[in-house]
Amino acid sequence: MADGPLTFYVVTARAGYRAPYLKEFAERVASGELDVDGWLTTAVPTLELINQMKQIKGVGDYAAESLLKLIGRYDGLALDSWTRAKFFQVHNDGRKGSDKKIARYYVRFKEWRALALWYDMTRDWIE
């Protein structure tokens, strides 16, 4: 992917304004500057790992917490508009609330809170 042209990210991947970020990310991984395989085995605390991920251009809280799930860490909630709305529909009678309220609800699940959130928000898909 690092050797591919930027147009791949724009036209084929349809990444829009994120296209240059993805290209740069691929180049950094290919060159060895960024060791994403190391994320699988690192012992650093999750918050520190999130901060490392956020040093990648285009990666914010949501993207970093989503990446955590891909490497087997489930303690970042990765809240988006859908999960927020669904949470408040299921647990707050449809009234809006804060991300802190959501985090407090799932804190009891500790390092598994993202999985608990996902199962909770999608349980009606199989009921």
N, CA, C and O atoms as CSV, one atom per row, in Angstrom:
chain,resi,resn,atom,element,x,y,z
A,1,MET,N,N,0.820,-1.193,0.000
A,1,MET,CA,C,0.000,0.000,0.000
A,1,MET,C,C,0.863,1.255,0.000
A,1,MET,O,O,0.476,2.285,-0.553
A,2,ALA,N,N,2.030,1.163,0.622
A,2,ALA,CA,C,2.915,2.322,0.663
A,2,ALA,C,C,3.430,2.681,-0.722
A,2,ALA,O,O,3.675,3.851,-1.016
A,3,ASP,N,N,3.595,1.670,-1.573
A,3,ASP,CA,C,4.112,1.910,-2.918
A,3,ASP,C,C,3.037,2.399,-3.885
A,3,ASP,O,O,3.349,2.925,-4.952
A,4,GLY,N,N,1.786,2.225,-3.511
A,4,GLY,CA,C,0.694,2.637,-4.388
A,4,GLY,C,C,0.580,4.154,-4.470
A,4,GLY,O,O,1.056,4.872,-3.591
A,5,PRO,N,N,-0.053,4.631,-5.531
A,5,PRO,CA,C,-0.212,6.079,-5.689
A,5,PRO,C,C,-1.308,6.628,-4.770
A,5,PRO,O,O,-2.201,5.897,-4.340
A,6,LEU,N,N,-1.223,7.892,-4.488
A,6,LEU,CA,C,-2.227,8.563,-3.676
A,6,LEU,C,C,-3.619,8.404,-4.292
A,6,LEU,O,O,-4.618,8.352,-3.575
A,7,THR,N,N,-3.676,8.327,-5.610
A,7,THR,CA,C,-4.981,8.188,-6.273
A,7,THR,C,C,-5.702,6.912,-5.853
A,7,THR,O,O,-6.931,6.863,-5.889
A,8,PHE,N,N,-4.950,5.862,-5.449
A,8,PHE,CA,C,-5.594,4.652,-4.938
A,8,PHE,C,C,-6.475,4.981,-3.738
A,8,PHE,O,O,-7.616,4.528,-3.647
A,9,TYR,N,N,-5.931,5.773,-2.820
A,9,TYR,CA,C,-6.661,6.128,-1.606
A,9,TYR,C,C,-7.833,7.068,-1.909
A,9,TYR,O,O,-8.867,7.030,-1.243
A,10,VAL,N,N,-7.645,7.905,-2.921
A,10,VAL,CA,C,-8.690,8.866,-3.280
A,10,VAL,C,C,-9.796,8.185,-4.081
A,10,VAL,O,O,-10.973,8.308,-3.744
A,11,VAL,N,N,-9.419,7.467,-5.141
A,11,VAL,CA,C,-10.396,6.922,-6.082
A,11,VAL,C,C,-10.926,5.554,-5.642
A,11,VAL,O,O,-12.138,5.358,-5.558
A,12,THR,N,N,-10.032,4.619,-5.363
A,12,THR,CA,C,-10.451,3.262,-5.041
A,12,THR,C,C,-10.971,3.147,-3.607
A,12,THR,O,O,-12.067,2.636,-3.375
A,13,ALA,N,N,-10.181,3.622,-2.657
A,13,ALA,CA,C,-10.597,3.536,-1.255
A,13,ALA,C,C,-11.629,4.602,-0.895
A,13,ALA,O,O,-12.324,4.492,0.115
A,14,ARG,N,N,-11.718,5.616,-1.718
A,14,ARG,CA,C,-12.664,6.721,-1.516
A,14,ARG,C,C,-12.522,7.329,-0.116
A,14,ARG,O,O,-13.506,7.572,0.582
A,15,ALA,N,N,-11.263,7.565,0.265
A,15,ALA,CA,C,-10.958,8.051,1.606
A,15,ALA,C,C,-11.077,9.563,1.744
A,15,ALA,O,O,-10.948,10.097,2.846
A,16,GLY,N,N,-11.318,10.244,0.654
A,16,GLY,CA,C,-11.524,11.696,0.729
A,16,GLY,C,C,-10.334,12.419,1.325
A,16,GLY,O,O,-9.187,12.153,0.967
A,17,TYR,N,N,-10.618,13.344,2.245
A,17,TYR,CA,C,-9.542,14.151,2.840
A,17,TYR,C,C,-8.576,13.295,3.662
A,17,TYR,O,O,-7.476,13.744,3.986
A,18,ARG,N,N,-8.975,12.077,3.998
A,18,ARG,CA,C,-8.107,11.185,4.777
A,18,ARG,C,C,-7.074,10.475,3.902
A,18,ARG,O,O,-6.142,9.866,4.427
A,19,ALA,N,N,-7.221,10.541,2.604
A,19,ALA,CA,C,-6.336,9.826,1.688
A,19,ALA,C,C,-4.852,10.080,1.963
A,19,ALA,O,O,-4.090,9.118,2.062
A,20,PRO,N,N,-4.413,11.330,2.088
A,20,PRO,CA,C,-2.978,11.543,2.349
A,20,PRO,C,C,-2.530,10.972,3.693
A,20,PRO,O,O,-1.387,10.537,3.835
A,21,TYR,N,N,-3.427,10.973,4.674
A,21,TYR,CA,C,-3.081,10.413,5.986
A,21,TYR,C,C,-2.863,8.907,5.881
A,21,TYR,O,O,-1.926,8.371,6.473
A,22,LEU,N,N,-3.714,8.232,5.140
A,22,LEU,CA,C,-3.568,6.784,4.974
A,22,LEU,C,C,-2.299,6.441,4.200
A,22,LEU,O,O,-1.600,5.484,4.531
A,23,LYS,N,N,-2.012,7.218,3.185
A,23,LYS,CA,C,-0.790,7.014,2.400
A,23,LYS,C,C,0.445,7.186,3.290
A,23,LYS,O,O,1.358,6.360,3.275
A,24,GLU,N,N,0.453,8.269,4.059
A,24,GLU,CA,C,1.583,8.521,4.967
A,24,GLU,C,C,1.711,7.411,6.004
A,24,GLU,O,O,2.819,6.970,6.308
A,25,PHE,N,N,0.591,6.962,6.542
A,25,PHE,CA,C,0.589,5.869,7.513
A,25,PHE,C,C,1.215,4.610,6.911
A,25,PHE,O,O,2.070,3.979,7.532
A,26,ALA,N,N,0.790,4.253,5.712
A,26,ALA,CA,C,1.324,3.069,5.035
A,26,ALA,C,C,2.830,3.205,4.809
A,26,ALA,O,O,3.576,2.244,4.993
A,27,GLU,N,N,3.269,4.383,4.414
A,27,GLU,CA,C,4.699,4.611,4.181
A,27,GLU,C,C,5.498,4.489,5.479
A,27,GLU,O,O,6.590,3.920,5.485
A,28,ARG,N,N,4.961,5.018,6.567
A,28,ARG,CA,C,5.661,4.939,7.861
A,28,ARG,C,C,5.762,3.500,8.348
A,28,ARG,O,O,6.783,3.106,8.913
A,29,VAL,N,N,4.713,2.716,8.134
A,29,VAL,CA,C,4.747,1.309,8.535
A,29,VAL,C,C,5.743,0.546,7.659
A,29,VAL,O,O,6.556,-0.225,8.170
A,30,ALA,N,N,5.681,0.757,6.353
A,30,ALA,CA,C,6.571,0.048,5.420
A,30,ALA,C,C,8.040,0.371,5.674
A,30,ALA,O,O,8.900,-0.498,5.528
A,31,SER,N,N,8.327,1.594,6.048
A,31,SER,CA,C,9.722,1.992,6.284
A,31,SER,C,C,10.258,1.509,7.625
A,31,SER,O,O,11.463,1.562,7.869
A,32,GLY,N,N,9.370,1.040,8.496
A,32,GLY,CA,C,9.786,0.608,9.825
A,32,GLY,C,C,9.763,1.718,10.852
A,32,GLY,O,O,10.026,1.481,12.031
A,33,GLU,N,N,9.452,2.928,10.417
A,33,GLU,CA,C,9.379,4.055,11.351
A,33,GLU,C,C,8.279,3.838,12.395
A,33,GLU,O,O,8.402,4.267,13.542
A,34,LEU,N,N,7.214,3.172,11.980
A,34,LEU,CA,C,6.070,2.925,12.858
A,34,LEU,C,C,5.874,1.416,12.971
A,34,LEU,O,O,5.621,0.741,11.973
A,35,ASP,N,N,5.992,0.891,14.191
A,35,ASP,CA,C,5.896,-0.552,14.424
A,35,ASP,C,C,4.513,-0.907,14.960
A,35,ASP,O,O,4.323,-1.036,16.169
A,36,VAL,N,N,3.555,-1.063,14.061
A,36,VAL,CA,C,2.197,-1.390,14.499
A,36,VAL,C,C,2.097,-2.824,15.008
A,36,VAL,O,O,1.230,-3.117,15.832
A,37,ASP,N,N,2.956,-3.724,14.542
A,37,ASP,CA,C,2.956,-5.087,15.075
A,37,ASP,C,C,3.312,-5.084,16.556
A,37,ASP,O,O,2.844,-5.931,17.316
A,38,GLY,N,N,4.134,-4.136,16.956
A,38,GLY,CA,C,4.511,-4.013,18.366
A,38,GLY,C,C,3.333,-3.683,19.264
A,38,GLY,O,O,3.362,-3.964,20.462
A,39,TRP,N,N,2.296,-3.088,18.689
A,39,TRP,CA,C,1.096,-2.775,19.478
A,39,TRP,C,C,0.439,-4.043,20.008
A,39,TRP,O,O,-0.223,-4.011,21.046
A,40,LEU,N,N,0.615,-5.161,19.304
A,40,LEU,CA,C,-0.018,-6.418,19.715
A,40,LEU,C,C,0.551,-6.970,21.018
A,40,LEU,O,O,-0.151,-7.647,21.767
A,41,THR,N,N,1.814,-6.682,21.286
A,41,THR,CA,C,2.481,-7.294,22.433
A,41,THR,C,C,2.985,-6.294,23.461
A,41,THR,O,O,3.538,-6.694,24.485
A,42,THR,N,N,2.808,-5.016,23.212
A,42,THR,CA,C,3.341,-4.025,24.140
A,42,THR,C,C,2.658,-4.112,25.505
A,42,THR,O,O,1.473,-4.425,25.614
A,43,ALA,N,N,3.431,-3.831,26.518
A,43,ALA,CA,C,2.901,-3.841,27.881
A,43,ALA,C,C,2.525,-2.439,28.350
A,43,ALA,O,O,2.107,-2.261,29.494
A,44,VAL,N,N,2.667,-1.453,27.486
A,44,VAL,CA,C,2.354,-0.084,27.920
A,44,VAL,C,C,0.865,0.014,28.239
A,44,VAL,O,O,0.044,-0.658,27.616
A,45,PRO,N,N,0.525,0.853,29.212
A,45,PRO,CA,C,-0.890,1.038,29.550
A,45,PRO,C,C,-1.670,1.584,28.359
A,45,PRO,O,O,-1.112,2.252,27.488
A,46,THR,N,N,-2.947,1.295,28.336
A,46,THR,CA,C,-3.802,1.671,27.214
A,46,THR,C,C,-3.765,3.173,26.942
A,46,THR,O,O,-3.684,3.581,25.783
A,47,LEU,N,N,-3.823,3.994,27.970
A,47,LEU,CA,C,-3.811,5.448,27.738
A,47,LEU,C,C,-2.536,5.899,27.034
A,47,LEU,O,O,-2.574,6.776,26.171
A,48,GLU,N,N,-1.420,5.304,27.401
A,48,GLU,CA,C,-0.156,5.629,26.742
A,48,GLU,C,C,-0.177,5.167,25.281
A,48,GLU,O,O,0.301,5.874,24.394
A,49,LEU,N,N,-0.729,3.988,25.043
A,49,LEU,CA,C,-0.827,3.476,23.679
A,49,LEU,C,C,-1.747,4.362,22.838
A,49,LEU,O,O,-1.448,4.641,21.676
A,50,ILE,N,N,-2.851,4.800,23.412
A,50,ILE,CA,C,-3.744,5.731,22.711
A,50,ILE,C,C,-2.984,6.995,22.333
A,50,ILE,O,O,-3.113,7.485,21.211
A,51,ASN,N,N,-2.204,7.518,23.249
A,51,ASN,CA,C,-1.422,8.727,22.950
A,51,ASN,C,C,-0.419,8.482,21.834
A,51,ASN,O,O,-0.192,9.365,21.006
A,52,GLN,N,N,0.189,7.293,21.795
A,52,GLN,CA,C,1.101,6.955,20.701
A,52,GLN,C,C,0.345,6.919,19.378
A,52,GLN,O,O,0.811,7.452,18.371
A,53,MET,N,N,-0.810,6.295,19.390
A,53,MET,CA,C,-1.613,6.196,18.166
A,53,MET,C,C,-2.041,7.575,17.681
A,53,MET,O,O,-2.089,7.829,16.477
A,54,LYS,N,N,-2.346,8.449,18.604
A,54,LYS,CA,C,-2.806,9.791,18.241
A,54,LYS,C,C,-1.683,10.665,17.678
A,54,LYS,O,O,-1.938,11.773,17.209
A,55,GLN,N,N,-0.462,10.179,17.723
A,55,GLN,CA,C,0.643,10.889,17.086
A,55,GLN,C,C,0.639,10.673,15.577
A,55,GLN,O,O,1.366,11.345,14.846
A,56,ILE,N,N,-0.175,9.740,15.118
A,56,ILE,CA,C,-0.324,9.482,13.684
A,56,ILE,C,C,-1.295,10.507,13.135
A,56,ILE,O,O,-2.396,10.676,13.661
A,57,LYS,N,N,-0.893,11.182,12.091
A,57,LYS,CA,C,-1.734,12.217,11.497
A,57,LYS,C,C,-3.092,11.640,11.112
A,57,LYS,O,O,-3.173,10.642,10.396
A,58,GLY,N,N,-4.156,12.280,11.595
A,58,GLY,CA,C,-5.513,11.855,11.271
A,58,GLY,C,C,-6.144,10.934,12.305
A,58,GLY,O,O,-7.327,10.609,12.201
A,59,VAL,N,N,-5.371,10.510,13.299
A,59,VAL,CA,C,-5.904,9.624,14.336
A,59,VAL,C,C,-6.260,10.444,15.568
A,59,VAL,O,O,-5.405,11.086,16.178
A,60,GLY,N,N,-7.531,10.408,15.916
A,60,GLY,CA,C,-8.018,11.055,17.127
A,60,GLY,C,C,-8.501,10.005,18.112
A,60,GLY,O,O,-8.176,8.825,17.983
A,61,ASP,N,N,-9.273,10.437,19.091
A,61,ASP,CA,C,-9.758,9.522,20.122
A,61,ASP,C,C,-10.549,8.350,19.545
A,61,ASP,O,O,-10.296,7.194,19.885
A,62,TYR,N,N,-11.504,8.652,18.674
A,62,TYR,CA,C,-12.360,7.591,18.129
A,62,TYR,C,C,-11.534,6.570,17.339
A,62,TYR,O,O,-11.692,5.365,17.532
A,63,ALA,N,N,-10.667,7.042,16.463
A,63,ALA,CA,C,-9.858,6.121,15.655
A,63,ALA,C,C,-8.928,5.296,16.541
A,63,ALA,O,O,-8.798,4.088,16.342
A,64,ALA,N,N,-8.285,5.930,17.511
A,64,ALA,CA,C,-7.369,5.201,18.393
A,64,ALA,C,C,-8.110,4.137,19.189
A,64,ALA,O,O,-7.640,3.006,19.308
A,65,GLU,N,N,-9.272,4.499,19.736
A,65,GLU,CA,C,-10.026,3.523,20.518
A,65,GLU,C,C,-10.596,2.414,19.628
A,65,GLU,O,O,-10.799,1.294,20.098
A,66,SER,N,N,-10.852,2.704,18.377
A,66,SER,CA,C,-11.271,1.666,17.435
A,66,SER,C,C,-10.099,0.745,17.106
A,66,SER,O,O,-10.270,-0.471,17.025
A,67,LEU,N,N,-8.918,1.315,16.916
A,67,LEU,CA,C,-7.728,0.504,16.652
A,67,LEU,C,C,-7.432,-0.450,17.802
A,67,LEU,O,O,-6.965,-1.567,17.581
A,68,LEU,N,N,-7.701,-0.013,19.024
A,68,LEU,CA,C,-7.465,-0.884,20.175
A,68,LEU,C,C,-8.180,-2.216,20.017
A,68,LEU,O,O,-7.628,-3.264,20.351
A,69,LYS,N,N,-9.394,-2.180,19.516
A,69,LYS,CA,C,-10.169,-3.414,19.353
A,69,LYS,C,C,-9.489,-4.366,18.373
A,69,LYS,O,O,-9.565,-5.585,18.528
A,70,LEU,N,N,-8.830,-3.808,17.373
A,70,LEU,CA,C,-8.155,-4.642,16.377
A,70,LEU,C,C,-6.929,-5.353,16.940
A,70,LEU,O,O,-6.459,-6.336,16.366
A,71,ILE,N,N,-6.414,-4.859,18.053
A,71,ILE,CA,C,-5.233,-5.486,18.653
A,71,ILE,C,C,-5.570,-6.203,19.956
A,71,ILE,O,O,-4.678,-6.577,20.718
A,72,GLY,N,N,-6.867,-6.391,20.206
A,72,GLY,CA,C,-7.286,-7.184,21.354
A,72,GLY,C,C,-7.401,-6.446,22.664
A,72,GLY,O,O,-7.417,-7.067,23.727
A,73,ARG,N,N,-7.481,-5.131,22.609
A,73,ARG,CA,C,-7.713,-4.352,23.828
A,73,ARG,C,C,-9.113,-3.759,23.726
A,73,ARG,O,O,-9.465,-3.128,22.730
A,74,TYR,N,N,-9.893,-3.970,24.762
A,74,TYR,CA,C,-11.301,-3.596,24.700
A,74,TYR,C,C,-11.695,-2.592,25.785
A,74,TYR,O,O,-12.834,-2.582,26.250
A,75,ASP,N,N,-10.753,-1.764,26.175
A,75,ASP,CA,C,-11.088,-0.802,27.222
A,75,ASP,C,C,-11.322,0.612,26.715
A,75,ASP,O,O,-11.599,1.506,27.515
A,76,GLY,N,N,-11.221,0.839,25.425
A,76,GLY,CA,C,-11.575,2.137,24.852
A,76,GLY,C,C,-12.959,2.051,24.224
A,76,GLY,O,O,-13.192,1.179,23.387
A,77,LEU,N,N,-13.864,2.911,24.594
A,77,LEU,CA,C,-15.253,2.784,24.151
A,77,LEU,C,C,-15.487,3.175,22.694
A,77,LEU,O,O,-16.442,2.690,22.086
A,78,ALA,N,N,-14.658,4.027,22.119
A,78,ALA,CA,C,-14.818,4.455,20.718
A,78,ALA,C,C,-16.253,4.918,20.449
A,78,ALA,O,O,-16.941,4.366,19.591
A,79,LEU,N,N,-16.683,5.913,21.175
A,79,LEU,CA,C,-18.053,6.401,21.046
A,79,LEU,C,C,-18.236,7.209,19.770
A,79,LEU,O,O,-17.435,8.087,19.448
A,80,ASP,N,N,-19.297,6.896,19.058
A,80,ASP,CA,C,-19.665,7.683,17.880
A,80,ASP,C,C,-21.126,8.097,18.038
A,80,ASP,O,O,-21.761,7.785,19.046
A,81,SER,N,N,-21.648,8.791,17.052
A,81,SER,CA,C,-23.012,9.313,17.172
A,81,SER,C,C,-24.036,8.185,17.319
A,81,SER,O,O,-25.022,8.338,18.041
A,82,TRP,N,N,-23.812,7.057,16.643
A,82,TRP,CA,C,-24.768,5.956,16.739
A,82,TRP,C,C,-24.775,5.340,18.129
A,82,TRP,O,O,-25.839,5.132,18.712
A,83,THR,N,N,-23.574,5.043,18.672
A,83,THR,CA,C,-23.534,4.410,19.990
A,83,THR,C,C,-24.051,5.357,21.071
A,83,THR,O,O,-24.709,4.917,22.014
A,84,ARG,N,N,-23.763,6.637,20.946
A,84,ARG,CA,C,-24.293,7.594,21.924
A,84,ARG,C,C,-25.818,7.600,21.897
A,84,ARG,O,O,-26.468,7.476,22.935
A,85,ALA,N,N,-26.377,7.746,20.704
A,85,ALA,CA,C,-27.841,7.798,20.575
A,85,ALA,C,C,-28.471,6.496,21.064
A,85,ALA,O,O,-29.488,6.522,21.758
A,86,LYS,N,N,-27.882,5.374,20.712
A,86,LYS,CA,C,-28.425,4.076,21.116
A,86,LYS,C,C,-28.345,3.909,22.632
A,86,LYS,O,O,-29.293,3.428,23.254
A,87,PHE,N,N,-27.233,4.299,23.222
A,87,PHE,CA,C,-27.096,4.193,24.671
A,87,PHE,C,C,-28.186,4.984,25.370
A,87,PHE,O,O,-28.832,4.480,26.289
A,88,PHE,N,N,-28.394,6.218,24.941
A,88,PHE,CA,C,-29.378,7.049,25.622
A,88,PHE,C,C,-30.801,6.589,25.353
A,88,PHE,O,O,-31.697,6.832,26.163
A,89,GLN,N,N,-31.014,5.935,24.234
A,89,GLN,CA,C,-32.322,5.335,23.954
A,89,GLN,C,C,-32.564,4.149,24.895
A,89,GLN,O,O,-33.651,4.002,25.453
A,90,VAL,N,N,-31.547,3.314,25.063
A,90,VAL,CA,C,-31.677,2.099,25.862
A,90,VAL,C,C,-31.632,2.383,27.365
A,90,VAL,O,O,-32.380,1.778,28.132
A,91,HIS,N,N,-30.772,3.286,27.782
A,91,HIS,CA,C,-30.517,3.467,29.218
A,91,HIS,C,C,-30.928,4.818,29.791
A,91,HIS,O,O,-30.747,5.044,30.987
A,92,ASN,N,N,-31.470,5.715,28.989
A,92,ASN,CA,C,-31.758,7.051,29.512
A,92,ASN,C,C,-33.080,7.590,28.967
A,92,ASN,O,O,-33.267,8.803,28.874
A,93,ASP,N,N,-33.995,6.691,28.609
A,93,ASP,CA,C,-35.309,7.090,28.078
A,93,ASP,C,C,-35.210,8.070,26.916
A,93,ASP,O,O,-36.072,8.933,26.748
A,94,GLY,N,N,-34.150,7.933,26.112
A,94,GLY,CA,C,-33.990,8.776,24.938
A,94,GLY,C,C,-33.435,10.162,25.214
A,94,GLY,O,O,-33.175,10.926,24.285
A,95,ARG,N,N,-33.253,10.490,26.490
A,95,ARG,CA,C,-32.695,11.814,26.824
A,95,ARG,C,C,-31.190,11.813,26.608
A,95,ARG,O,O,-30.497,10.865,26.976
A,96,LYS,N,N,-30.698,12.882,26.011
A,96,LYS,CA,C,-29.262,12.995,25.775
A,96,LYS,C,C,-28.525,13.119,27.099
A,96,LYS,O,O,-29.082,13.545,28.111
A,97,GLY,N,N,-27.274,12.738,27.062
A,97,GLY,CA,C,-26.411,12.835,28.228
A,97,GLY,C,C,-24.978,12.988,27.773
A,97,GLY,O,O,-24.710,13.302,26.613
A,98,SER,N,N,-24.079,12.769,28.678
A,98,SER,CA,C,-22.666,12.986,28.376
A,98,SER,C,C,-21.923,11.670,28.136
A,98,SER,O,O,-22.388,10.592,28.505
A,99,ASP,N,N,-20.766,11.797,27.514
A,99,ASP,CA,C,-19.890,10.638,27.345
A,99,ASP,C,C,-19.453,10.113,28.714
A,99,ASP,O,O,-19.238,8.913,28.879
A,100,LYS,N,N,-19.322,11.009,29.689
A,100,LYS,CA,C,-18.937,10.584,31.041
A,100,LYS,C,C,-19.987,9.642,31.625
A,100,LYS,O,O,-19.646,8.686,32.321
A,101,LYS,N,N,-21.257,9.908,31.343
A,101,LYS,CA,C,-22.323,9.034,31.833
A,101,LYS,C,C,-22.181,7.640,31.224
A,101,LYS,O,O,-22.341,6.633,31.914
A,102,ILE,N,N,-21.882,7.593,29.938
A,102,ILE,CA,C,-21.688,6.302,29.272
A,102,ILE,C,C,-20.487,5.587,29.882
A,102,ILE,O,O,-20.567,4.399,30.195
A,103,ALA,N,N,-19.387,6.293,30.052
A,103,ALA,CA,C,-18.176,5.697,30.624
A,103,ALA,C,C,-18.444,5.166,32.031
A,103,ALA,O,O,-17.984,4.078,32.376
A,104,ARG,N,N,-19.177,5.914,32.841
A,104,ARG,CA,C,-19.505,5.459,34.198
A,104,ARG,C,C,-20.314,4.167,34.173
A,104,ARG,O,O,-20.113,3.285,35.007
A,105,TYR,N,N,-21.224,4.060,33.219
A,105,TYR,CA,C,-22.069,2.874,33.133
A,105,TYR,C,C,-21.239,1.613,32.868
A,105,TYR,O,O,-21.530,0.551,33.419
A,106,TYR,N,N,-20.214,1.729,32.029
A,106,TYR,CA,C,-19.436,0.553,31.622
A,106,TYR,C,C,-18.158,0.355,32.425
A,106,TYR,O,O,-17.440,-0.614,32.180
A,107,VAL,N,N,-17.850,1.222,33.363
A,107,VAL,CA,C,-16.602,1.121,34.122
A,107,VAL,C,C,-16.493,-0.213,34.854
A,107,VAL,O,O,-15.385,-0.711,35.052
A,108,ARG,N,N,-17.603,-0.793,35.256
A,108,ARG,CA,C,-17.585,-2.058,35.999
A,108,ARG,C,C,-17.047,-3.222,35.166
A,108,ARG,O,O,-16.651,-4.251,35.712
A,109,PHE,N,N,-17.034,-3.054,33.853
A,109,PHE,CA,C,-16.541,-4.114,32.975
A,109,PHE,C,C,-15.031,-4.029,32.743
A,109,PHE,O,O,-14.455,-4.848,32.027
A,110,LYS,N,N,-14.409,-3.042,33.349
A,110,LYS,CA,C,-12.960,-2.851,33.324
A,110,LYS,C,C,-12.379,-2.949,31.914
A,110,LYS,O,O,-12.802,-2.215,31.021
A,111,GLU,N,N,-11.410,-3.853,31.703
A,111,GLU,CA,C,-10.729,-3.920,30.398
A,111,GLU,C,C,-11.609,-4.503,29.295
A,111,GLU,O,O,-11.172,-4.584,28.148
A,112,TRP,N,N,-12.811,-4.901,29.608
A,112,TRP,CA,C,-13.734,-5.465,28.623
A,112,TRP,C,C,-14.879,-4.511,28.294
A,112,TRP,O,O,-15.842,-4.914,27.643
A,113,ARG,N,N,-14.794,-3.276,28.722
A,113,ARG,CA,C,-15.936,-2.349,28.594
A,113,ARG,C,C,-16.368,-2.099,27.158
A,113,ARG,O,O,-17.562,-1.915,26.919
A,114,ALA,N,N,-15.471,-2.082,26.203
A,114,ALA,CA,C,-15.883,-1.861,24.806
A,114,ALA,C,C,-16.718,-3.035,24.293
A,114,ALA,O,O,-17.678,-2.839,23.548
A,115,LEU,N,N,-16.354,-4.244,24.688
A,115,LEU,CA,C,-17.156,-5.403,24.291
A,115,LEU,C,C,-18.526,-5.354,24.958
A,115,LEU,O,O,-19.542,-5.643,24.327
A,116,ALA,N,N,-18.547,-4.989,26.232
A,116,ALA,CA,C,-19.827,-4.879,26.937
A,116,ALA,C,C,-20.717,-3.839,26.262
A,116,ALA,O,O,-21.912,-4.069,26.070
A,117,LEU,N,N,-20.140,-2.709,25.906
A,117,LEU,CA,C,-20.899,-1.663,25.211
A,117,LEU,C,C,-21.458,-2.204,23.895
A,117,LEU,O,O,-22.641,-2.029,23.602
A,118,TRP,N,N,-20.614,-2.856,23.109
A,118,TRP,CA,C,-21.052,-3.346,21.804
A,118,TRP,C,C,-22.174,-4.377,21.938
A,118,TRP,O,O,-23.181,-4.296,21.235
A,119,TYR,N,N,-22.001,-5.331,22.829
A,119,TYR,CA,C,-23.043,-6.343,23.017
A,119,TYR,C,C,-24.334,-5.713,23.535
A,119,TYR,O,O,-25.431,-6.087,23.120
A,120,ASP,N,N,-24.192,-4.767,24.432
A,120,ASP,CA,C,-25.356,-4.084,24.981
A,120,ASP,C,C,-26.113,-3.306,23.892
A,120,ASP,O,O,-27.343,-3.342,23.840
A,121,MET,N,N,-25.384,-2.617,23.042
A,121,MET,CA,C,-26.014,-1.769,22.029
A,121,MET,C,C,-26.574,-2.580,20.854
A,121,MET,O,O,-27.449,-2.102,20.132
A,122,THR,N,N,-26.072,-3.799,20.666
A,122,THR,CA,C,-26.537,-4.598,19.517
A,122,THR,C,C,-27.382,-5.798,19.920
A,122,THR,O,O,-27.741,-6.611,19.068
A,123,ARG,N,N,-27.703,-5.922,21.188
A,123,ARG,CA,C,-28.436,-7.112,21.637
A,123,ARG,C,C,-29.793,-7.248,20.947
A,123,ARG,O,O,-30.278,-8.365,20.760
A,124,ASP,N,N,-30.403,-6.147,20.572
A,124,ASP,CA,C,-31.700,-6.232,19.899
A,124,ASP,C,C,-31.575,-6.742,18.458
A,124,ASP,O,O,-32.584,-7.047,17.822
A,125,TRP,N,N,-30.368,-6.835,17.950
A,125,TRP,CA,C,-30.163,-7.364,16.606
A,125,TRP,C,C,-30.444,-8.854,16.549
A,125,TRP,O,O,-30.774,-9.384,15.488
A,126,ILE,N,N,-30.316,-9.538,17.688
A,126,ILE,CA,C,-30.520,-10.988,17.680
A,126,ILE,C,C,-31.715,-11.422,18.520
A,126,ILE,O,O,-32.034,-12.610,18.566
A,127,GLU,N,N,-32.370,-10.494,19.176
A,127,GLU,CA,C,-33.535,-10.840,19.998
A,127,GLU,C,C,-34.749,-11.062,19.140
A,127,GLU,O,O,-35.824,-11.362,19.658
